[in-house]
């Protein structure tokens, strides 16, 4: 986990180097790669993973839709 100060430093360095995208942390980097490689289908992968590992979240989402 990055502290706010470490994240800010990474962002400042990225902007200083002219990077169009600055991604903080391995979780964000993994999702960024998944989105780039999988295109829009990555959302289905994430939804399936959430449904599998957090079954209570799926039930709550369905309840809130009503």
Secondary structure, DSSP 8 states (H G I E B T S, - for coil): ---HHHHHHHHHHHHHTT-S----SHHHHHHHHHHHHHGGGHHHHHHHHHHHH-HHHHHHHHHHH-
